[in-house]
Amino acid sequence: MSLTELHDEPESRTVSIEDAVLDTLAPGIPAADVDDLRSRVHGPVYTAGDDGMAAEVATWNVAIQHTPAVAVGATGGADVAAAVSWAVAHGLRVAVQATGHGPVRNAAGSLMITTRRMQGLAIDPDRRIARVQAGVKWIRVLEAAAEFGLTGLCGSSSDVGVVGYTLGGGMGSLGRKIGFAADLVQAVEIVTADGRLRRISADTEPELFWAVRGGKGNFGVVTALEIELVPVSSLFGGGIFFAGDDAPALLHRFRQWAPTLPEEVSTSIAILRMPPMDELPPPLRGRTVVHLRFAYVGDDHAEAERLLDPMKDVGTILLGYVGPMRTDEMDGIHMDPVDPLPAWEKGMLLTDFPEETADALLATVGPQLEIPLIMAEVRLMGGALGRPAKVPNAVPGRSGAFAVLVVGPGVPELAHVVPAIGKGVLAALGPWKAQESMINFLGDVSGPEEVAAAYPPATIGRLREVKRTVDPDGVFSFGHAL
Ligand SMILES: Cc1cc2nc3c(=O)[nH]c(=O)nc-3n(C[C@H](O)[C@H](O)[C@H](O)COP(=O)(O)OP(=O)(O)OC[C@H]3O[C@@H](n4cnc5c(N)ncnc54)[C@H](O)[C@@H]3O)c2cc1C
C-alpha cells in the first residue's frame, strides 16, 4: 500500500477592505500577516469570526467548543511547520486537534492546527510497520492492517485518532497481552516550537522520543507516527448486557474473577444509564444496565469460553455477543457511542479492587440511585500494561491494577451537578487510588499540577526538563499540558 498524502485545494477566500478591517483575531495581528500565512500553507486558514471557523474546529465531544484566534487546516508536515513558525512569530500559542474526541478545555485565542486532512497511511507488511499521518483514525489502520493479518493497539473506539490516543499511552483490548500503543511506536515525525519538522527515534533523539510517547501534546505537533503492528487477525470478544439490578452480584464476581485471568484476556465492566433513544434496542432503552466486555487474543476459543463462563450465570442477560470477531470489528466489544455528544469525564487508577471498593462504587453509582451519570467503568489492567516498554517511554499508569472512568452529560444545565457526582464517585474510591493515572483517562483537570500528578515523580522531573529544552516558552500549552 502506498502512502497517500491528501493535498486539499485551499479554500478560496477573497479579502475585501471591510474584511481586513473587521478581522478580529488576536489584537495586533494585521490582516496582511494572515494573508502571508495563507500563502505559506496548502490548507485553509480561518480567523475568528470567519464563516468556516466553527466547522473547522468542531469537536466530537461537543461539551467543549474551541474559539481559537486562527485555525489552519494542515495538509501535511510542511503546513504544520509553517503554522507553528507563524504562531510563534505572532506570539500565539499552538493547539492541535484531530478528531475532537479528547478536548480538555477551550483552546481560546490559540492558533489551532487541525490535522484531519492528513490522511496518509502506508503499511510495510514485511517489517510490520505502519506510517500513520496525524489525521488518521484507528478504523483505517485496523482495516488496512487486517489485509495482511496484522492489527494495531486500538482502544475501545476506532473512531478515535491514532496519534492523540498513542501519545497519551493508548490502552485497548490487546493491552494486557501486548502493552500500551505508545510502547510500539518506532519513530515520530514532529514539529517543535522552533518550527523544525524532525523525525525522531530512539537512535536520533532519545530523550525527546522518550518524552513524547506518554507526554501527549506537550512537545510539539506530531505529523506522523511509525507504529509496529502485531500479527493478530481475530479475537474472541464482545460484550454482554445484564439487568442493572444485578450490578452488586456482577461487580463482586468481577472483582474476584478478573484478577485470575491470563494476559490473553482484557476485560472491563460498566454500569450504564442508557438514554431513552429509539435507536437503542428495546431491552436497553432508558434502562440502567451492566455491560461486561471481554476480549481474548488467541486461537483457543474453547478456552476463551471456559474463561468467560463464571460471569455468565451471575445475572439476567438482556442481550449480547461474545464470540469470534475480526480485528476491525473490535468496536463491538465496548460499543462506544459514535455520534458526537457532550461528555464530562474523569478517571483514576486503583491499586486493588477488593470487596470494600466494589461496595463503595455500588453505593455511589449503583442502580438504586437516580443520578445523571452515563457510565462508571472498571477496566482490568496488569499483564503487559504493568511492564516497562522495550524502549522505555514516559507513559504513566503501569502500577495500576484497575482503571476507573466516570462519564456524565457535559451540558450547561448540569454543569455543576455532573462533576460533583463524578468526583464524588472517585473520592469514594480514594482509599484504593494508585499514585499514577493514565493521561488519556484524566478527563477534566484543574490545571498543569493535576496533569503532573499523573506521572511518577522521577518521570515528571524528566518530562519538565525536556519541555524546558524543546518548548521553553510554553508554545504547546493546551490539552493535558504540563
Ligand atoms: C469514545 C472514546 C473512547 C476512548 N477509548 C479509549 C481507550 O480505549 N483507550 C485510551 O487510551 N483512550 C481512549 N480514549 C481517549 C482518547 O485516546 C483521547 O481522548 C485522545 O486524546 C483522543 O485523541 P484524538 O486525536 O482523537 O482527539 P483530539 O481531541 O483531536 O485530540 C486530543 C489531544 O490529543 C493530542 N493530539 C492530537 N493530535 C496531536 C498531534 N498531531 N500532535 C500532538 N498532540 C496531538 C492533543 O493534546 C489534543 O489536545 C477514548 C475517548 C473517547 C471519546
The ligand as a Gaussian input file, in Angstrom:
#p B3LYP/6-31G(d) Opt

LIG

0 1
 C      -15.375000       7.271000      22.823000
 C      -13.956000       7.320000      23.334000
 C      -13.284000       6.142000      23.597000
 C      -11.966000       6.163000      24.062000
 N      -11.335000       4.980000      24.350000
 C      -10.055000       4.997000      24.781000
 C       -9.380000       3.783000      25.077000
 O       -9.946000       2.704000      24.988000
 N       -8.090000       3.839000      25.482000
 C       -7.410000       5.032000      25.584000
 O       -6.220000       5.014000      25.904000
 N       -8.047000       6.207000      25.340000
 C       -9.341000       6.214000      24.961000
 N       -9.994000       7.391000      24.725000
 C       -9.302000       8.647000      24.993000
 C       -8.573000       9.137000      23.739000
 O       -7.461000       8.312000      23.494000
 C       -8.088000      10.563000      23.961000
 O       -9.198000      11.409000      24.164000
 C       -7.257000      11.071000      22.784000
 O       -6.635000      12.254000      23.167000
 C       -8.106000      11.331000      21.570000
 O       -7.270000      11.763000      20.533000
 P       -7.928000      12.458000      19.250000
 O       -6.805000      12.937000      18.422000
 O       -8.913000      11.519000      18.685000
 O       -8.717000      13.666000      19.884000
 P       -8.429000      15.304000      19.796000
 O       -9.478000      15.886000      20.627000
 O       -8.394000      15.664000      18.352000
 O       -7.030000      15.454000      20.410000
 C       -6.890000      15.347000      21.819000
 C       -5.495000      15.730000      22.241000
 O       -4.555000      14.819000      21.686000
 C       -3.335000      15.496000      21.429000
 N       -3.059000      15.421000      19.995000
 C       -3.910000      15.087000      18.993000
 N       -3.257000      15.134000      17.812000
 C       -1.988000      15.512000      18.070000
 C       -0.835000      15.746000      17.281000
 N       -0.867000      15.591000      15.958000
 N        0.307000      16.127000      17.893000
 C        0.362000      16.286000      19.221000
 N       -0.691000      16.085000      20.037000
 C       -1.847000      15.697000      19.462000
 C       -3.514000      16.935000      21.855000
 O       -3.081000      17.061000      23.202000
 C       -5.021000      17.108000      21.778000
 O       -5.491000      18.122000      22.638000
 C      -11.322000       7.394000      24.270000
 C      -12.001000       8.594000      24.023000
 C      -13.313000       8.555000      23.568000
 C      -14.043000       9.851000      23.337000

